[in-house]
Amino acid sequence: PVSPELLPATGDGKIAQKTEDLVGPYELHDFFLYEVLRRGTNPAKVYRLARYALGEKYDDTTILSWLKVFYRRYFAQQFKRSCLPDGPKVGSAAVSPRGDLRMPSDACSALWLAELETL
């Protein structure tokens, strides 16, 4: 797949960068996004629900490690969402700072990650 933010393919045509290597399995990432954006679920409950829903496919350590990555990236990338151009809201959840997501650009993930460290 061609995407401007991905590294180009290697000389022999192999994909040089797989996004799932950075953000975790899309299935987990989508689950985390849904729970956090749509339902406002706290980190410990997201973890419990993910274990219940996806525990047969992913072990507890895998779920927890990718959940930590999710929260780190979710907070670290907020500055990008703060300068989004105007656009329509499609669906019931959005990351637009003018709509559903009221989070400062310099928000810190420390409290959310600290909660995950207790699990």
C-alpha positions as CSV (number, residue, x, y, z in Angstrom):
1,P,0.0,0.0,0.0
2,V,1.2,3.5,-0.9
3,S,1.0,6.1,1.8
4,P,3.0,9.3,2.1
5,E,3.8,8.7,5.8
6,L,5.2,5.2,5.3
7,L,8.7,4.3,4.2
8,P,9.0,3.2,0.6
9,A,9.3,-0.5,-0.3
10,T,12.7,-2.1,-0.3
11,G,14.6,-2.7,-3.5
12,D,13.1,-6.2,-3.8
13,G,9.5,-4.9,-3.3
14,K,9.0,-5.9,0.3
15,I,7.1,-3.6,2.6
16,A,9.7,-1.7,4.8
17,Q,7.3,-0.4,7.4
18,K,4.2,-2.1,8.9
19,T,2.1,0.2,11.0
20,E,1.0,-2.7,13.2
21,D,4.6,-3.0,14.3
22,L,4.3,0.5,15.9
23,V,0.7,0.6,17.2
24,G,0.0,-3.0,17.8
25,P,-2.6,-5.3,16.2
26,Y,-5.4,-3.2,14.6
27,E,-7.9,-5.4,16.3
28,L,-6.6,-4.3,19.7
29,H,-6.1,-0.7,18.6
30,D,-9.6,-0.4,17.3
31,F,-11.0,-1.9,20.5
32,F,-9.0,0.6,22.7
33,L,-10.2,3.5,20.5
34,Y,-13.8,2.5,20.7
35,E,-13.7,2.1,24.5
36,V,-11.8,5.4,25.1
37,L,-13.6,7.6,22.6
38,R,-17.1,6.3,22.5
39,R,-17.6,5.1,26.0
40,G,-14.9,7.1,28.0
41,T,-13.7,3.9,29.7
42,N,-10.9,4.2,32.2
43,P,-7.6,2.3,31.5
44,A,-8.1,-0.5,34.0
45,K,-11.6,-1.3,32.6
46,V,-10.3,-1.1,29.0
47,Y,-7.8,-3.7,30.0
48,R,-10.4,-5.9,31.7
49,L,-12.8,-5.7,28.7
50,A,-10.0,-6.4,26.2
51,R,-9.0,-9.5,28.2
52,Y,-12.6,-10.7,28.2
53,A,-13.2,-9.9,24.5
54,L,-9.9,-10.8,23.0
55,G,-8.2,-12.9,25.7
56,E,-8.3,-16.1,23.6
57,K,-6.3,-14.5,20.8
58,Y,-3.9,-12.3,22.9
59,D,-2.3,-13.0,26.2
60,D,-2.6,-10.5,29.1
61,T,1.0,-9.2,28.7
62,T,0.4,-8.4,25.0
63,I,-2.9,-6.6,25.7
64,L,-1.3,-4.6,28.5
65,S,1.8,-3.6,26.6
66,W,-0.2,-2.5,23.5
67,L,-2.6,-0.6,25.7
68,K,0.3,1.3,27.2
69,V,1.6,2.1,23.7
70,F,-1.9,3.3,22.8
71,Y,-2.2,5.7,25.7
72,R,1.4,7.0,25.2
73,R,0.7,7.7,21.5
74,Y,-2.9,9.0,22.1
75,F,-1.6,11.7,24.4
76,A,1.6,12.4,22.5
77,Q,-0.2,13.0,19.2
78,Q,-2.9,15.4,20.5
79,F,-1.1,18.4,19.2
80,K,-1.8,17.1,15.7
81,R,-5.6,17.0,16.3
82,S,-5.6,20.6,17.7
83,C,-4.9,22.0,14.3
84,L,-7.4,19.9,12.2
85,P,-9.2,21.7,9.4
86,D,-12.9,22.1,9.6
87,G,-14.8,19.0,8.4
88,P,-18.0,17.0,9.0
89,K,-18.4,14.6,11.8
90,V,-19.1,11.1,10.6
91,G,-20.3,8.7,13.2
92,S,-20.9,9.1,16.9
93,A,-17.4,9.7,18.1
94,A,-14.8,12.2,16.9
95,V,-11.3,13.4,17.8
96,S,-11.9,17.0,16.7
97,P,-11.0,19.6,19.4
98,R,-14.1,21.5,18.3
99,G,-16.4,18.6,18.9
100,D,-16.2,15.6,21.2
101,L,-12.5,15.6,22.3
102,R,-11.8,18.5,24.6
103,M,-8.2,17.7,25.5
104,P,-5.3,20.2,25.7
105,S,-2.4,19.7,23.2
106,D,0.1,19.4,26.1
107,A,-1.9,16.8,28.1
108,C,0.2,14.2,29.9
109,S,-0.5,10.5,29.9
110,A,1.2,9.9,33.3
111,L,-2.1,9.3,35.3
112,W,-3.4,6.8,32.7
113,L,-0.1,4.9,32.4
114,A,0.3,4.9,36.2
115,E,-3.1,3.2,36.5
116,L,-2.0,0.5,34.0
117,E,1.2,0.0,36.1
118,T,-0.9,-1.2,39.0
119,L,-2.5,-4.1,36.9
